[in-house]
Amino acid sequence: MTASQPLDQADQDSESSSAGSSAAQTEHVSVMPNEIVQWVREINPTTIIDGTYGGGGHTRLLAEVLADAGADSDTPRVIAIDRDPAVVRRDEQKSWIKDDPRIELFLGSYESSPKALDALDLTHADALVLDLGLSSDQLADRNRGFTFTIDDAELDLRFDPENGVPAYRWLQQHSEKEIADAIYQFGEERFSRRIAKQIFLRARERNPVTKVGELVEICRRCVPRSRNHDIHPATRTFQALRIAVNDELGGLTRTLQSAPDWIAPGGRVAVISFHSLEDRIVKNAFREDHRWEILTKKPLRPTDEEVQANPRSRSAKLRVAKRVE
C-alpha cells in the first residue's frame, strides 16, 4: 500500500483534543462478517471500499474476495477509510497492510470515497461496505466519552478528535430548545426537554456539563427507569449527541445519494446499521432511487451464534442493494 493520506482538509473551526493521540488496544470483532463476504464475493469485485475500517476485520476479509483483474488491468484493491486519526496511525504500519499492495488505507469520512478513488486514478468501485457501529477501540478509549463507565472522561464523542467541536462545546453553543430537539430527533428520547433544561440550567449557573459523569447524572434524574427495559437512562441522549456532533445521519444520506455516481453498474452497497434512524435512511435511499435494485427485501440479522459470541451485534441490520446497469 501507499502511505495513508488524509482525504479532507481540517475544519478551521475545529477544536483539537489529546484524545486523538493514541488508539485503545482492544480486539474489535467485526459484525456479520460471513454475510458481508457472501454478498460482495458474488460480483467478483476488483475494487472494494470499506468505508468504516475500524478494527480492520472487514478489510482483511474483503481482500480475500478480490477478483484477479488480469495482467492488463489495475491491481485489485480494498480501499479502507476511517475518520479516526488514531486508528490510521495505529494500523498504517502493520505488516498485513503495509506489505499488501491490494490494501490502501485513507484518513477521512466514507463520504469522501470519490476522493479516495481519484487518488488512485480510479473512477468507480465495485462495492461499498459500511458498518455504522462504534468499534470496541472507541468504546474503550477513555478520552472519547463513548462509554458511561468513566465519569471523569471529557464529553467529546467525536470520531475524529482533531476536527469539529466536542460534545460539551456543542452543548454550550446551542439553545435549550435546540438541545432538546436534537436529543428527541436523534435519540428518540421522550424526556429530552427535561434533560435539556437541566443541561441549560447548569450552563446558566456557570457550571456547564463537560464530563461524562455529569451528563449521566442528569439523565438518571430525568429519565425514569422502566421495569421492562434494561436500557441505561443515558443511552439515547449520548447517541443523540454523538450523531449531532459527527453529523452521522447527514453524512450517510449524502453518501447514499452520491454512491450511484461512483459504484459501477452491477456493483453493490452493503450497509450495517444499529438503530432505527440509520436503518430508515438506508431503506429509503435504496427505495427512492431508481438506480438501486434492493437485494434484501427485509434487513438481515446476525445469527444466534454470532449474537452469543459478540453481544454487540444483536441490534445489527444489514441491507444490500445493486447498482442497476
C-alpha positions as CSV (number, residue, x, y, z in Angstrom):
1,M,0.0,0.0,0.0
2,T,1.0,3.6,-0.2
3,A,1.3,5.7,2.9
4,S,-2.1,6.7,4.3
5,Q,-3.2,10.2,3.4
6,P,-6.0,12.5,4.6
7,L,-9.0,12.9,2.3
8,D,-10.4,16.0,3.9
9,Q,-8.9,19.3,4.9
10,A,-9.1,20.1,8.6
11,D,-12.0,22.3,9.6
12,Q,-10.9,25.8,10.5
13,D,-13.4,25.8,13.3
14,S,-12.2,22.5,14.8
15,E,-11.1,22.1,18.4
16,S,-8.3,19.7,18.7
17,S,-8.1,17.2,21.6
18,S,-5.5,15.0,23.1
19,A,-8.0,12.2,22.5
20,G,-6.5,11.6,19.1
21,S,-3.0,10.8,20.4
22,S,-3.5,7.1,20.7
23,A,-5.9,4.3,19.9
24,A,-7.1,2.0,22.6
25,Q,-5.6,-1.5,22.2
26,T,-8.6,-3.8,22.2
27,E,-9.8,-6.6,20.0
28,H,-12.7,-5.3,17.8
29,V,-14.9,-8.0,16.4
30,S,-16.5,-7.3,13.0
31,V,-20.2,-7.7,12.7
32,M,-21.9,-10.1,10.3
33,P,-18.6,-10.9,8.5
34,N,-19.9,-14.0,6.7
35,E,-22.8,-12.2,5.3
36,I,-20.7,-9.3,4.1
37,V,-18.3,-11.7,2.4
38,Q,-21.1,-13.6,0.7
39,W,-22.9,-10.6,-0.8
40,V,-19.6,-9.0,-2.0
41,R,-18.0,-12.1,-3.4
42,E,-20.9,-12.9,-5.7
43,I,-19.9,-10.0,-8.0
44,N,-16.2,-10.9,-8.4
45,P,-15.1,-7.4,-7.4
46,T,-11.8,-5.8,-8.3
47,T,-12.3,-2.6,-6.3
48,I,-14.0,-2.6,-2.9
49,I,-14.4,0.4,-0.5
50,D,-14.5,-0.4,3.2
51,G,-15.8,3.0,4.3
52,T,-15.7,2.2,8.1
53,Y,-12.3,0.5,8.6
54,G,-12.4,0.5,12.4
55,G,-10.5,-2.6,13.6
56,G,-9.8,-3.8,10.0
57,G,-11.8,-7.0,10.3
58,H,-14.0,-6.5,7.2
59,T,-11.0,-5.1,5.2
60,R,-9.0,-8.3,5.8
61,L,-11.8,-10.5,4.7
62,L,-12.7,-8.4,1.7
63,A,-9.1,-8.5,0.5
64,E,-9.5,-12.3,0.1
65,V,-12.6,-12.0,-2.2
66,L,-10.9,-9.6,-4.7
67,A,-11.0,-11.0,-8.2
68,D,-7.9,-11.3,-10.3
69,A,-8.0,-8.3,-12.6
70,G,-5.6,-9.7,-15.2
71,A,-2.3,-8.6,-16.4
72,D,-3.6,-5.6,-18.3
73,S,-5.8,-4.2,-15.5
74,D,-5.2,-2.2,-12.4
75,T,-4.2,-4.0,-9.1
76,P,-7.3,-5.3,-7.3
77,R,-7.8,-3.1,-4.2
78,V,-9.6,-2.7,-1.0
79,I,-9.8,1.0,-0.2
80,A,-10.1,1.3,3.6
81,I,-11.3,4.6,5.1
82,D,-11.5,5.7,8.7
83,R,-12.3,9.1,10.3
84,D,-10.2,8.4,13.4
85,P,-6.6,9.6,13.0
86,A,-5.5,7.4,15.9
87,V,-6.8,4.3,14.2
88,V,-5.0,5.1,11.0
89,R,-1.7,5.9,12.8
90,R,-2.1,2.6,14.8
91,D,-2.6,0.4,11.7
92,E,-0.8,2.0,8.7
93,Q,2.5,0.3,9.6
94,K,1.0,-3.1,10.4
95,S,2.6,-5.7,8.1
96,W,-0.7,-7.1,6.8
97,I,-1.5,-3.6,5.5
98,K,2.0,-2.2,4.6
99,D,3.1,-5.3,2.8
100,D,-0.2,-5.9,0.9
101,P,-0.4,-3.9,-2.4
102,R,-4.1,-4.7,-2.5
103,I,-5.0,-2.6,0.6
104,E,-5.0,1.2,0.7
105,L,-5.7,3.0,4.0
106,F,-7.0,6.5,3.9
107,L,-7.9,9.0,6.7
108,G,-11.3,10.6,6.2
109,S,-15.0,10.0,6.1
110,Y,-16.7,7.5,3.9
111,E,-18.4,10.5,2.4
112,S,-15.0,11.2,0.7
113,S,-14.9,7.8,-1.1
114,P,-14.8,9.6,-4.5
115,K,-11.6,11.4,-3.4
116,A,-10.0,8.1,-2.4
117,L,-10.9,6.7,-5.9
118,D,-9.5,9.7,-7.6
119,A,-6.3,9.5,-5.5
120,L,-5.8,6.0,-7.0
121,D,-6.7,7.1,-10.6
122,L,-10.0,5.2,-10.4
123,T,-13.5,6.3,-11.3
124,H,-15.7,3.5,-9.9
125,A,-15.8,0.9,-7.2
126,D,-17.5,-2.5,-7.4
127,A,-18.7,-2.5,-3.8
128,L,-19.1,-0.2,-0.8
129,V,-19.3,-1.7,2.7
130,L,-20.4,0.4,5.7
131,D,-20.5,-0.8,9.3
132,L,-22.1,2.1,11.2
133,G,-21.5,0.8,14.7
134,L,-18.9,2.0,17.2
135,S,-15.7,0.0,17.3
136,S,-14.6,-1.6,20.5
137,D,-11.5,0.5,20.4
138,Q,-13.6,3.7,20.5
139,L,-15.7,2.4,23.4
140,A,-12.5,1.6,25.3
141,D,-10.9,4.9,24.8
142,R,-11.4,6.9,28.0
143,N,-10.6,10.2,26.2
144,R,-13.7,10.0,23.9
145,G,-16.6,9.8,26.3
146,F,-18.4,7.0,24.4
147,T,-18.8,4.8,27.5
148,F,-20.8,5.7,30.6
149,T,-18.4,4.0,33.0
150,I,-15.7,6.6,33.1
151,D,-17.3,9.5,34.9
152,D,-14.3,11.9,34.7
153,A,-13.8,11.4,30.9
154,E,-14.3,14.5,28.8
155,L,-17.6,14.6,27.0
156,D,-16.1,14.6,23.5
157,L,-18.0,12.0,21.3
158,R,-16.1,12.8,18.1
159,F,-15.0,10.1,15.8
160,D,-12.2,12.4,14.6
161,P,-11.0,14.3,17.7
162,E,-8.8,16.6,15.5
163,N,-11.8,18.1,13.7
164,G,-15.1,19.7,14.7
165,V,-16.1,20.5,18.3
166,P,-16.5,18.2,21.2
167,A,-20.0,17.5,22.5
168,Y,-19.5,19.6,25.7
169,R,-18.7,22.6,23.5
170,W,-21.6,21.8,21.2
171,L,-23.9,22.0,24.2
172,Q,-22.6,25.4,25.1
173,Q,-23.2,26.7,21.6
174,H,-26.8,25.7,21.3
175,S,-30.0,26.8,23.0
176,E,-32.2,24.8,25.3
177,K,-34.7,24.2,22.6
178,E,-32.0,23.1,20.1
179,I,-30.6,20.7,22.6
180,A,-34.0,19.2,23.4
181,D,-34.9,18.9,19.7
182,A,-31.6,17.1,18.9
183,I,-32.0,14.7,21.8
184,Y,-35.5,13.9,20.7
185,Q,-34.8,13.7,17.0
186,F,-31.6,11.8,17.1
187,G,-32.1,9.8,20.3
188,E,-35.9,9.4,20.2
189,E,-35.7,10.3,23.9
190,R,-39.2,11.1,25.3
191,F,-37.7,13.1,28.2
192,S,-35.5,15.3,26.0
193,R,-36.9,18.5,27.3
194,R,-36.3,17.6,31.0
195,I,-32.7,16.7,30.1
196,A,-32.1,19.9,28.0
197,K,-33.5,22.1,30.8
198,Q,-31.0,20.6,33.3
199,I,-28.1,21.0,30.9
200,F,-29.1,24.6,30.3
201,L,-29.6,25.4,34.0
202,R,-26.0,24.2,34.7
203,A,-24.7,26.4,31.9
204,R,-26.6,29.5,33.3
205,E,-25.0,28.8,36.7
206,R,-21.6,28.9,35.1
207,N,-21.1,25.2,35.7
208,P,-21.6,23.7,32.3
209,V,-21.6,20.0,31.6
210,T,-18.1,19.0,30.4
211,K,-17.7,15.4,31.8
212,V,-19.4,12.1,31.0
213,G,-20.5,11.6,34.6
214,E,-22.2,15.0,34.8
215,L,-24.4,14.2,31.8
216,V,-25.1,10.6,33.0
217,E,-26.3,12.0,36.4
218,I,-28.6,14.4,34.7
219,C,-30.1,11.6,32.6
220,R,-30.5,9.4,35.7
221,R,-32.5,12.2,37.4
222,C,-34.6,12.9,34.3
223,V,-35.3,9.5,32.8
224,P,-37.4,7.1,34.8
225,R,-36.1,3.5,34.8
226,S,-38.5,1.1,33.2
227,R,-39.2,-2.2,34.8
228,N,-39.5,-3.9,31.4
229,H,-36.5,-2.3,29.7
230,D,-32.8,-2.5,30.8
231,I,-31.6,0.3,28.6
232,H,-29.4,2.8,30.5
233,P,-31.1,6.1,31.1
234,A,-28.3,8.0,29.3
235,T,-28.2,5.8,26.2
236,R,-30.5,7.7,24.0
237,T,-29.0,11.1,25.0
238,F,-25.4,10.0,24.3
239,Q,-26.5,8.5,21.0
240,A,-28.2,11.8,20.0
241,L,-25.2,14.0,20.9
242,R,-22.8,11.6,19.1
243,I,-25.0,11.8,16.0
244,A,-25.2,15.6,16.1
245,V,-21.5,16.2,16.8
246,N,-20.4,13.9,13.9
247,D,-23.2,14.7,11.5
248,E,-23.7,11.0,11.1
249,L,-27.1,11.0,9.5
250,G,-26.2,13.8,7.1
251,G,-23.0,12.0,6.0
252,L,-24.9,8.7,5.5
253,T,-27.6,10.4,3.5
254,R,-25.2,12.3,1.2
255,T,-23.1,9.2,0.7
256,L,-26.0,7.0,-0.4
257,Q,-27.3,9.8,-2.7
258,S,-24.0,10.1,-4.5
259,A,-23.0,6.4,-4.5
260,P,-24.7,5.5,-7.8
261,D,-22.3,8.0,-9.4
262,W,-19.2,6.0,-8.4
263,I,-20.4,2.5,-7.9
264,A,-20.0,0.6,-11.1
265,P,-23.1,-0.9,-12.8
266,G,-23.7,-4.3,-11.3
267,G,-21.9,-3.2,-8.1
268,R,-23.3,-3.5,-4.6
269,V,-23.6,-1.4,-1.5
270,A,-23.9,-3.2,1.9
271,V,-24.8,-1.2,5.0
272,I,-24.9,-2.5,8.6
273,S,-26.9,-0.2,10.8
274,F,-27.6,-0.3,14.5
275,H,-30.6,1.9,15.2
276,S,-33.8,2.8,13.5
277,L,-32.7,6.3,12.3
278,E,-29.8,4.8,10.3
279,D,-31.8,1.9,9.0
280,R,-34.6,4.2,7.8
281,I,-32.2,6.3,5.8
282,V,-30.7,3.2,4.2
283,K,-34.1,1.7,3.4
284,N,-35.4,4.9,1.9
285,A,-32.3,5.7,-0.1
286,F,-32.5,2.3,-1.8
287,R,-36.2,2.6,-2.4
288,E,-36.3,6.1,-3.7
289,D,-33.5,6.0,-6.3
290,H,-34.3,4.0,-9.4
291,R,-30.6,3.3,-9.9
292,W,-30.7,0.8,-7.0
293,E,-32.2,-2.7,-7.0
294,I,-32.9,-3.9,-3.5
295,L,-31.5,-7.3,-2.9
296,T,-32.6,-7.7,0.8
297,K,-36.3,-7.2,0.9
298,K,-36.1,-7.2,4.7
299,P,-32.9,-6.4,6.7
300,L,-30.7,-9.4,7.5
301,R,-29.9,-10.0,11.2
302,P,-27.0,-11.7,12.8
303,T,-27.3,-15.4,13.7
304,D,-28.0,-16.5,17.2
305,E,-24.5,-17.9,17.3
306,E,-22.9,-14.6,16.4
307,V,-25.0,-12.7,19.0
308,Q,-23.9,-15.2,21.6
309,A,-20.3,-14.7,20.7
310,N,-20.5,-11.0,20.1
311,P,-23.4,-9.4,22.1
312,R,-22.7,-6.0,20.5
313,S,-24.0,-7.4,17.2
314,R,-27.5,-8.0,18.5
315,S,-29.1,-4.9,17.1
316,A,-27.3,-5.0,13.7
317,K,-29.3,-4.9,10.5
318,L,-27.8,-5.5,7.0
319,R,-29.3,-4.1,3.8
320,V,-27.8,-4.7,0.4
321,A,-28.6,-3.0,-3.0
322,K,-27.3,-3.5,-6.5
323,R,-26.4,-0.6,-8.8
324,V,-28.7,-1.1,-11.8
325,E,-26.9,-1.5,-15.1
